[in-house]
Structure formats: C-alpha cells, structure tokens
C-alpha cells in the first residue's frame, strides 16, 4: 500500500472515531434522549440504550486507526513465546 492511500484511510478512520465519540458524549448529556448518527453511508437514531454498542464500535474504530498508523509508520513487531 502506498503512503497516500494509507493516509486517506487514516483520515477516514479518525473521522469515524470522532463520530462515535461525539455520539457517546451527546447521549451522556442530561436531557438528550436520542442522537442522529450519520456515518456517511447510513443515518440512524441512537439512544442511551445504544451506548454500550457505540462503545464497542468506538473501540473497533480506534483499533483500526492504530493498525493503519502502524502500517504507515513502518509496522510493528509481533513477539511470540518460544515454547
């Protein structure tokens, strides 16, 4: 993969992280019962009951972002036990 492609994917992943962070923060605000979550591909209304699934999606987006950043910056080393 070339650097420009990876950088574009990183930018998209960063936007997704911010999207989920904003949704969670809004739902944790007093008085807010629902939040319009527009991912660019889908639009859905989420409620306070959806916070746990939003947190899972946020964690996945953060992990994807970290993996992309590692690829862009030369990768990472995976160490395994010798036994």
Secondary structure, 3 states (H helix, E strand, C coil): CCHHHHHHHHHHHHHHHHHHHHHHHHHCCCCCCEEEEECCCCEEEEEHHHHHHHHHHHHHHHHHHHHHHHHHCCCCCCCCCCC
